Amino acid sequence: MNNYLQDIESAKEILGSDILECLKNIFIHLDSEPPRVEKKRYRANNPKHMVLLDTLQHEYQFIYIERIENKDFYLLKSYALPLIEINKSKALLKAMSEIYSLLPDLYKKRLDDSVSIDELFKISNLKKDIFLEALFYLFEYHHIWTGKTLDFPYKKDSSFQISEQVLLKEFLETATDYYRWNILNKKQNAPLPDKEPYITRGRPSKKVMIEDAFKKLDADGKIIRDHSIQSHYSHIRNAIEILYPDANDKGLSDETIRRTIRKYF
């Protein structure tokens, strides 16, 4: 039997403390229904997290963006919750587990028929606010529902249809699927590290220079993720010349730059 708690710990180890701290910080600042935080305001208030936020969005998909009332907001994916060890995230996971435990019997009674959130709330032992938030996150997991109404679960008279998969999978397995698919397996199947170019003693490697140049350009708003990754190569080389005027261009091939910065796109 798979040890799902160990999967969580292994994922945390791979992600590292900086990613986990950034996740926790954004979770703390979520507000409203659905839970969200304004993207530009949050980035302005947390400039040290800008690169990490891009990594969380583009490489790991732990956060995503929705446009609400003409503004972009960060929202958190449900599979990030087990990685955030604070009281509220633990309470949400407990509530999600309690709701999930009700679904197998409901499925047997309803099959393809819809279930209203009011009906589900009545048979739960949860307060309405945490019930709705837990339901919002729970129904992002795979294999739980086959259909749900628009703006679920916050819109009045929201309802859903349950997937038969709730008969087969326990909550913790569902909650940790993402780690096995996208983090643990990826780590196990990762290729050997690229051979580092010759490094002059006391001088940073070319990969470090590329990273520094990218971060400087990103902080200056000159990295445009809607454009191709190739369109940034010349800007990165120019930034390296400014940051490291004594460095030569040996080891700054397009492929080296691509391998170094692709995780940010």
N, C-alpha and C positions, 0 to 999 in steps of 0.2 A: 504493500500500500504506500502511495506517495506521501512524503512528509511535507504538507503544504506550508506549515510554519517554517520549516527549513528553507523552502523556496523563497519565502519573504526575506529571511536573513541573508540568503545567498545573493538575492537581487540587490539588497541594500549594500552589501559589500562591494559588488561590482560598480554600482552607481557612485558611491563615495559620499563623504560627509558634506561637500559643498552642494551637490545636487539635492541631497535630503534636506539640508537647511533651507535652500531656496524653495523647495516644495512646501515645507512647513510654514515659511513666512507668507507665501502667497495664500495658503489655506486660511491662515489667521485673518487675512484682510478681506476674505470673501464676504459678501453681504447681499441682501435682497433676495428675490425669488425670480428665477433660479439664482443660486449663489454665484456671485461674479464680482469682479473689480475692474475699474476702468483701466484699459491698457496703458495709455499714454501717461496718465497720472501715476500709475504704479511704477512704470519704468523711470519716470522723472524722480520719484522718491527713492528709488533703489538702483542708482546707476551702476553699482558694483555687481548687480545681478543681471545686467542686460544680456551678456553673452550666455549666461546660464539659462535665462528665460528662453532664448532662441534655441538652445539645445533641448530644453524641455519640450518645446513646441515641435521642432522639426525632426529631431533625432529620436526622441522617446515618445512623443505624442502624449505626454502627461497633461499638458494644457492645450487648450484650443481657443479660437477667437469666434465670437458671435457679434454681429452688429445689431445693437439695440438702440432705438431712438437716435439714429445718426451718430453713434459713438461705438468704438470697438471695445469689447470687454474680454478679459481673460476668464475662462471657466476651467474647472479642474475635471479631468477624467476620473471615473470612479476607481480605476485600478491603482491610482496614486494613494488612495486612503490608507491601505495597510502599511504604507511606508512612513506615515506621519504619526508619530507616537505621542499624541497629546490627548487630553481628556475628551475633547469634542470629537475628534476623529474616531477614537475608541467607542464613544457612545453611538456615533452614526453606524459604525460597523456592527455593533451589537443589535441596533434597531434593524439594520438591513438583514441580518441573520434571522431575527425573529419574524420579519415579514416573509422571508424566503421559506421559512418552515411551514407557513400557512398555504403556500402555493400548490404543493402536490395534491392535497385533498380538494382544493378548489378546482384544480384541473380535472380531477376525476368526476366531479359533479358537473362541470360546465363544458369540458372539451373545447369546442370552437366558439362557444358563446362568450360574450363580453362580461367582464367583472368591473363594477364601478369602484372608484377609490373610496367612496363613502361606505360601501359594503365591506371592503377590506379593512377600513379604519375601525369599523364597529367590532370586528372580531380580533383586532389587535389590542395590545395593552399599552399603547404608546400615546404620548401627547401629540396633538395635531401638528405642531411646528416641526418636531423631529421626525414624525411620520412622513410628512411631505418631502422633507429634505432627504431622508433615507430612501424613499421611493424614487426620487429623482436620480440619485446615484445608482441605486440597485438596478434600474431598468436601462442602464448603459451597458451592463454586462451581457455577454453573448448567451444565447440559448435560454433566456427567461421568458421572452414574449414573442408572439407572432404578429401582433398588431397593437397599436395604441393611438389614442386621439391626439390631435395637435396641441402643442404646449402642455403636454402631460408632465407632471400631475397637477400643475398649479391652476389650470383653467377649470372653471366650474363644470361639474358633470363629466370629468375625465374618466375614461375607462380603458381597458386593455384586454387582450386575449393572451392566454398563457401557453407557453411552449411545452410539449410533452417531455422535453429534456429535463425539466425540474424533477421528474420521477427518477432520473438516472444519476444526476450530479448533485453532490452536497455543496453547500454555500461556499465553503472555503476553497474547494476545488475551482468553482466558477470565479471566485474573487482573485485567484492567483494564476489563472490560465495565461494571462498576458505575459507574466514573467517567464514562464516556460517557453512560450512561443517566440518572444522578442528580445529577451535579455539573457536567460540562462543558455538556451540553445545557440544563440548568436555568439556568446562567449566561448562555448565549447567548440564551435566550428570556425572560430576566427582564424584567419591566415596568420602565418608567422610574421612578426614585425618586419617592416621594410628595413633593409640594411642602411644604417646611417652613413652619410657621406663623411669623408675625413674632416675632423674638427680641429682647427688650430687651437693649441692650448690657451685657455683663458677667454676664448671667443665662443659665444652661444652657437648651437647647431643651427643649420639653415631652417629646420622645422620650427625651432624656437623663434627665429627671426620672422618667419612667415606668420606664426601665431601672433606675435607682437604687432606686426604690420596690420594684420586683419583686425585685431581688437582696436587698434588706433583708428582705422578707417570706419569701423562699425560705430565707435563712440562719436565720431564726427558726422555720422549719418550718410556715409559714402558707400555703404554696402547695401545694395538693393536686391532683395531676395526674389523679386519678380523677374529679374534679369538672369541670364545664364551665368553659371559659375565661371565660364571662360572669360566673360567680359570684365572680370575683376583682376585678372592676372597682371596686367600692366600697372594697374594702380598699386597692387601689392609690391611689385618690384620697385616702383618709385618710392613707396613708403619705406621700404627697407633701406634704400639709398640715403634717405633722410635720417632714419633711426640709427643706422649702422654705416656711417660714411666710409669706414675702412674696409668694409666687406666687399668681396668680389661677387660676380654673378654665377660662379661655379656652384652647381647643385641646386640651381633655381629653375629647373625645367618645369614645363607646364604640368607634367605628371606629378612631380613632387608637390607643387602648390595645390593641385587638385586633391591629392590624397590627404594633405594637411587640413584643408578647409572644408572638405565635403560634408563633414559632420555638422556644420553650421547651416547647411542648406536643406 
